[in-house]
């Protein structure tokens, strides 16, 4: 196992796992607390349109997916709050529209059709230096933002009406936070893939919530669990020769089940 850490691709994967765990731990706690997991799922699938657009115009698909997913997130937030359209309907529209556009753009792209498996199911072992730099920047920005506006975010997460009575800019904050959700989703696609990335934003947080009720403690526990699941999944995928994204999520589910059983045992005693 020691020699495995000497490979550059594995070192890059470990670094990406650290930064992704930080971003997903923080943003995921907000998602679970505010109960907007379904919105996150819509943004995740809508980002596929940006990936297809990137291939079509010949730029890095991650960069185009960032722009597309942020626009989709803001669109969902606007349509659900400023129009008569129901939130679940707005999510379904963006979800379907993004996936359809992605398929169309990839079909129209010149040359050979790209291999989409890495984007759909993740491949943390193929992360590039650009992916690492973007993940680092996101982890630093998200951490700084949540530290600066922690109380405001806490109000909005649990009681928007109370936040409005305190004259907090709820709408602006919602737009900023949903943009962070979109960024986190896109930059985590290489780790778990479009289909599985929502698990990184929910499973560690739900597992941590079994033992902790404080927002800060859930964040720290989620970061640790996310990192452990990522590293363990990496090793599992390497030795069993299976997709890394699926193995990471599988291990996170095993961790959740183990913690759930432990919680039941403690409660009975």
C-alpha positions as CSV (number, residue, x, y, z in Angstrom):
1,X,0.0,0.0,0.0
2,X,2.9,2.4,0.8
3,X,4.1,2.4,-2.8
4,X,0.7,3.5,-4.0
5,X,1.2,6.9,-2.4
6,X,4.3,7.5,-4.5
7,X,2.2,7.7,-7.7
8,X,1.4,11.2,-8.9
9,X,-2.1,10.3,-9.9
10,X,-2.8,9.0,-6.4
11,X,-1.3,12.0,-4.7
12,X,-3.5,14.3,-6.9
13,X,-6.6,12.2,-6.0
14,X,-5.8,12.5,-2.3
15,X,-5.4,16.3,-2.5
16,X,-8.7,16.6,-4.5
17,X,-10.4,14.4,-1.9
18,X,-9.3,16.8,0.9
19,X,-10.5,19.9,-0.8
20,X,-13.7,18.3,-2.1
21,X,-14.5,17.0,1.4
22,X,-14.2,20.5,2.9
23,X,-16.5,22.1,0.3
24,X,-19.0,19.3,0.3
25,X,-18.9,19.1,4.1
26,X,-19.8,22.8,4.5
27,X,-22.2,23.2,1.6
28,X,-23.8,19.8,2.2
29,X,-24.6,20.7,5.8
30,X,-26.5,23.8,4.5
31,X,-28.3,21.7,1.9
32,X,-29.5,19.1,4.4
33,X,-30.4,21.7,7.1
34,X,-32.5,23.7,4.7
35,X,-33.9,20.5,3.1
36,X,-33.1,21.5,-0.5
37,X,-31.6,18.1,-1.5
38,X,-34.0,17.9,-4.5
39,X,-32.9,21.3,-5.7
40,X,-29.3,20.1,-5.6
41,X,-30.2,17.1,-7.6
42,X,-31.8,19.3,-10.3
43,X,-28.6,21.5,-10.5
44,X,-26.5,18.4,-10.7
45,X,-28.2,17.0,-13.7
46,X,-28.6,20.4,-15.3
47,X,-24.8,20.8,-15.3
48,X,-24.7,18.1,-17.9
49,X,-25.8,20.8,-20.4
50,X,-22.6,22.8,-19.6
51,X,-20.4,19.7,-20.1
52,X,-22.0,19.1,-23.5
53,X,-21.6,22.8,-24.4
54,X,-17.9,22.6,-23.5
55,X,-17.3,19.8,-25.9
56,X,-19.3,21.5,-28.6
57,X,-17.3,24.8,-28.5
58,X,-14.0,23.2,-27.7
59,X,-13.3,24.4,-24.1
60,X,-12.7,22.6,-20.8
61,X,-16.2,21.1,-20.0
62,X,-15.7,21.8,-16.3
63,X,-15.5,25.6,-17.0
64,X,-18.6,25.6,-19.2
65,X,-20.4,23.4,-16.6
66,X,-19.6,26.0,-13.9
67,X,-21.3,28.8,-15.8
68,X,-24.2,26.6,-16.9
69,X,-24.9,25.2,-13.4
70,X,-24.8,28.6,-11.7
71,X,-27.2,30.0,-14.3
72,X,-29.5,26.9,-13.7
73,X,-29.3,27.4,-10.0
74,X,-30.2,31.0,-10.2
75,X,-33.0,30.2,-12.6
76,X,-34.5,27.6,-10.2
77,X,-34.2,30.1,-7.3
78,X,-35.8,32.9,-9.4
79,X,-38.6,30.8,-10.9
80,X,-39.6,29.2,-7.6
81,X,-39.6,32.5,-5.7
82,X,-40.6,35.2,-8.2
83,X,-43.2,33.4,-10.3
84,X,-46.2,31.2,-9.8
85,X,-44.3,28.2,-10.9
86,X,-43.9,25.6,-8.2
87,X,-40.4,24.8,-7.0
88,X,-40.5,21.1,-7.9
89,X,-41.8,22.1,-11.4
90,X,-38.9,24.6,-11.9
91,X,-36.4,21.9,-10.8
92,X,-37.9,19.4,-13.2
93,X,-37.7,21.8,-16.1
94,X,-34.0,22.7,-15.5
95,X,-33.1,19.1,-14.8
96,X,-34.7,18.0,-18.2
97,X,-33.5,21.0,-20.1
98,X,-29.8,20.6,-19.0
99,X,-29.7,16.8,-19.7
100,X,-31.4,17.3,-23.2
101,X,-29.0,20.1,-24.1
102,X,-26.0,18.1,-23.0
103,X,-27.0,15.2,-25.2
104,X,-27.7,17.4,-28.2
105,X,-24.4,19.3,-27.9
106,X,-22.3,16.1,-27.5
107,X,-24.1,14.6,-30.6
108,X,-23.3,17.7,-32.6
109,X,-19.7,17.9,-31.5
110,X,-17.2,17.3,-34.3
111,X,-14.9,14.2,-34.2
112,X,-15.2,11.2,-32.0
113,X,-17.9,11.1,-29.3
114,X,-16.3,11.8,-25.9
115,X,-16.2,9.2,-23.2
116,X,-18.8,10.4,-20.7
117,X,-18.3,7.7,-18.1
118,X,-15.9,9.9,-16.0
119,X,-18.5,12.7,-15.9
120,X,-21.5,10.4,-15.2
121,X,-19.9,8.1,-12.6
122,X,-16.7,10.0,-11.6
123,X,-13.0,9.2,-11.8
124,X,-11.0,10.9,-9.1
125,X,-7.9,9.2,-10.3
126,X,-8.0,11.3,-13.4
127,X,-8.2,14.8,-11.7
128,X,-5.9,17.4,-13.3
129,X,-3.9,20.2,-11.8
130,X,-6.6,22.6,-12.9
131,X,-9.2,20.5,-11.1
132,X,-7.1,20.7,-7.9
133,X,-6.6,24.4,-8.1
134,X,-10.3,25.1,-8.7
135,X,-11.2,22.8,-5.7
136,X,-8.7,24.6,-3.5
137,X,-10.1,28.0,-4.5
138,X,-13.6,26.8,-3.8
139,X,-12.7,25.3,-0.4
140,X,-11.1,28.5,0.7
141,X,-13.9,30.8,-0.6
142,X,-16.7,28.6,0.9
143,X,-14.9,28.3,4.2
144,X,-14.2,32.1,4.4
145,X,-17.8,33.0,3.4
146,X,-19.4,30.6,6.0
147,X,-17.1,31.9,8.7
148,X,-18.0,35.5,7.9
149,X,-21.7,35.1,7.6
150,X,-22.2,32.0,9.9
151,X,-25.1,33.5,12.0
152,X,-26.9,34.8,8.9
153,X,-26.6,31.4,7.2
154,X,-27.8,29.7,10.3
155,X,-30.9,31.9,10.4
156,X,-31.7,31.3,6.8
157,X,-31.1,27.5,7.0
158,X,-33.6,27.0,9.8
159,X,-36.0,30.0,9.8
160,X,-36.1,32.4,6.8
161,X,-39.0,34.3,8.3
162,X,-37.1,35.1,11.4
163,X,-34.1,36.1,9.3
164,X,-36.4,38.6,7.4
165,X,-37.5,40.1,10.7
166,X,-33.9,40.8,11.5
167,X,-33.6,42.7,8.2
168,X,-31.2,40.2,6.7
169,X,-30.9,40.2,2.9
170,X,-32.4,36.8,2.6
171,X,-33.0,36.8,-1.2
172,X,-29.4,38.0,-2.0
173,X,-28.0,35.4,0.5
174,X,-30.1,32.7,-1.1
175,X,-28.7,33.5,-4.6
176,X,-25.2,33.5,-3.3
177,X,-25.6,30.2,-1.4
178,X,-27.3,28.4,-4.3
179,X,-24.4,29.5,-6.5
180,X,-22.0,27.9,-4.0
181,X,-24.1,24.8,-4.2
182,X,-23.8,24.8,-8.0
183,X,-20.0,25.4,-7.9
184,X,-19.5,22.6,-5.3
185,X,-21.5,20.2,-7.4
186,X,-19.6,20.9,-10.6
187,X,-16.2,20.7,-9.0
188,X,-17.1,17.4,-7.3
189,X,-18.2,15.7,-10.5
190,X,-14.7,14.3,-11.1
191,X,-14.9,12.6,-7.7
192,X,-18.3,11.0,-7.8
193,X,-19.9,11.8,-11.2
194,X,-23.1,13.6,-12.1
195,X,-25.3,10.6,-11.1
196,X,-23.6,10.1,-7.6
197,X,-22.3,13.5,-6.6
198,X,-25.5,14.4,-4.6
199,X,-24.5,11.6,-2.2
200,X,-21.3,13.5,-1.2
201,X,-23.5,16.4,-0.2
202,X,-26.0,14.3,1.9
203,X,-24.6,11.0,3.2
204,X,-21.8,12.3,5.4
205,X,-24.1,15.0,6.7
206,X,-26.9,12.6,7.6
207,X,-24.4,10.3,9.2
208,X,-22.9,13.1,11.3
209,X,-26.4,14.2,12.3
210,X,-27.0,10.9,14.0
211,X,-24.6,11.9,16.7
212,X,-24.5,15.7,16.5
213,X,-27.1,18.4,16.4
214,X,-24.9,21.5,16.3
215,X,-24.4,23.0,12.9
216,X,-20.6,23.4,13.4
217,X,-20.1,19.9,14.7
218,X,-22.0,18.5,11.8
219,X,-19.8,20.4,9.3
220,X,-16.5,19.1,10.9
221,X,-17.8,15.5,11.2
222,X,-19.1,15.7,7.6
223,X,-15.7,16.8,6.3
224,X,-13.9,14.0,8.2
225,X,-16.4,11.3,7.1
226,X,-16.3,12.6,3.5
227,X,-12.5,12.4,3.4
228,X,-12.5,8.9,5.0
229,X,-15.0,7.7,2.5
230,X,-13.1,9.2,-0.4
231,X,-9.7,7.7,0.6
232,X,-11.3,4.4,1.5
233,X,-13.2,4.3,-1.8
234,X,-10.0,5.2,-3.7
235,X,-8.2,2.2,-2.1
236,X,-11.2,0.0,-2.7
237,X,-11.4,1.0,-6.4
238,X,-7.7,0.5,-6.9
239,X,-7.5,-3.0,-5.5
240,X,-10.8,-4.3,-6.8
241,X,-10.4,-2.5,-10.2
242,X,-13.9,-0.9,-10.0
243,X,-15.0,2.7,-10.7
244,X,-13.8,5.1,-8.0
245,X,-16.9,7.2,-7.8
246,X,-19.2,4.3,-7.1
247,X,-16.8,2.8,-4.6
248,X,-16.6,6.1,-2.7
249,X,-20.4,6.3,-2.4
250,X,-20.7,2.6,-1.6
251,X,-18.2,3.1,1.3
252,X,-20.1,6.2,2.5
253,X,-23.3,4.2,2.7
254,X,-21.5,1.5,4.6
255,X,-20.3,4.1,7.1
256,X,-23.8,5.5,7.4
257,X,-25.3,2.0,8.1
258,X,-22.5,1.3,10.6
259,X,-23.2,4.5,12.5
260,X,-26.9,3.9,12.4
261,X,-26.4,0.5,13.9
262,X,-24.1,2.0,16.6
263,X,-26.6,4.7,17.4
264,X,-29.4,2.0,17.9
265,X,-27.1,0.0,20.2
266,X,-26.3,3.1,22.2
267,X,-30.0,4.0,22.5
268,X,-31.0,0.5,23.7
269,X,-28.3,0.5,26.3
